[in-house]
Amino acid sequence: MSKKLLNLLLVIMMLAVLVPTALAAPPAQEGQDYVVVADDWLSKLADKYLGNPLAYPAITNYTNQKQKEDSSYAKITDSDLIEVGWKIYIPSAAEATAYLEAPTVKTVATGEDTIKIGGVGPLSAPGTVVGGIGMKFAMELAVKDINDAGGVLGKPVELVFADTEGLPERGAAIAERMITENKVVAITGEYHSSVGLAELEVCHTYGIPCLFSETWSDKITASGYPEVFRIAPASSMTSRAVVDWLAKVGVKRVQLIAETTDFGTGMAETQKMLLEEMGVEVLDTIFIEMGTEDFTAILTRIQAIDPPPDVVSAEAVTGETSYNLEQQMAELGVAPTGTTMGIGNQVAVQPEFWESVPNGNYFVFTHVGLAPTLFNETTNKVAEAYRAEFDTEPPSYVLESYDSLWILADAIERAGTTEPTALIDALEDTDINLAQGRYWFKYGSKNPLPTDGSVPAYMWHQWPDPAVLVLQYFEPNQAGMEAAVVWPEVYQTHGTTYIPYGTTP
């Protein structure tokens, strides 16, 4: 038992001795009305009052029965969506047991009429709501397209989507409910890695495949579970993108500049480690305070380096501070130049870059997700639908979510069944072109990870080609998504790994 849990139990025991009448919760002998407050959800209330988070259908049932006779009660049409201020009814333990053990409740959907796939993501705080909304939209679009094309195994696909709120315990409860109650054949989605890590344990326990579309933690696929697959990049894949590119273009000496935040110091430390592993010399790391406006002193120091560094990287400096630094690098002739490459922060993709860095041509920066120049017919179809709904370009997690439904549908069709083991086997054999390109999984049961550690553990059931792009401007005032994709080679748009200063591809 952990110390934290032991301490908690000791505190509870002491309080029980001191104030037994205050803390001794009476058995749920009688039902009670309840008004929903912030952070409530039905499985949480079922766990608190009935001792079983999966008893939430009883709350839904009895509340709706009450509502038929008294309009002051809420009508619950979706057990995942309850609102603050609603009056609901929490049944007694006996009432809940009677309902849950009734034959009509025990006879759950078997998937005979539809093939149910679970979708998970945050639709309310503290989760990233905009992410969940986009993911749900994309999954619903995919289901419509799949069913318009004839469905799977001659049956329509049904999406069962639930709000995880960005909470691991919520995600775990939802995953279990989807598997045991809704009878989904697979689960996909999720925005937050911490929630995904909780969900994958449930999927592993029940042997149900889960395909994560937007969780970056290395630990997701490093779990090595046969049920777990991912098409989003692992976190370490994003860190390696620029380093791999620098090694490819033959860089030998790099000067780093980083902000004094957790992000800046962490990125600088990781980049230094990866660069040195590649045999690239890191001359120095200069740390700067956020909000600094004049960088003359540090840039003069860099100018004094003889010979000049091959690269000056400001990738670990964010926001307006990065713009100030990059403009002064260009003005003073530090980088980018004919001898020294300049790397800016990923916010260089924003239109504001050119307003603050008018001399920023030939800067290099990173971007996660496809550039419009790489869109295919499917990508354009999804993008058009997303623009019509949200009036903006689809983020990578939208394309991932759309593709994840198709990957599962394809695997079910090839397996000829929704039986979990057969479906997992079919997922390992995935080879399909969708909105983000060709999906496949290099390492799995048929091609295990090398035992010598030469391949990171996170590559298990990991799509090896997520679009972690290195972009480079080659025209002043160019739109960020029109910049040249120089790395990785599979996504290159102009047939080169670097555009020399002063040239046009």
Secondary structure, DSSP 8 states (H G I E B T S, - for coil): --HHHHHHHHHHHHHHHH-HHHH------S-EEEE--TT--HHHHHHHHHS-GGGHHHHHHHHHHHHHH-TTS---S-TT---TT-EEEE--HHHHHHHHTSHHHHS---SSSSEEEEEEE--STTS-HHHHHHHHHHHHHHHHHHHHTT-BTTB-EEEEEEE-TT-HHHHHHHHHHIIIII--S-EEE-S-HHHHHHHHHHHHHHT--EEESS---THHHHT--TTEEE-S--HHHHHHHHHHHHHHTT--EEEEEEESSHHHHHHHHHHHHHHHHTT-EEEEEEEE-TT----HHHHHHHHT-SS--SEEEEEE--HHHHHHHHHHHHHTT-SSSSS-EEE--GGGGSTHHHHH-TT-TT-EEEEES--GGG--HHHHHHHHHHHHHHSS---HHHHHHHHHHHHHHHHHHHHTS--HHHHHHHHHT--EEETTEEE--SBSSSS---TTS-S-GGGBTB-S---EEEEE--STT--GGGSEEEESGGG-SSS-S---TT---
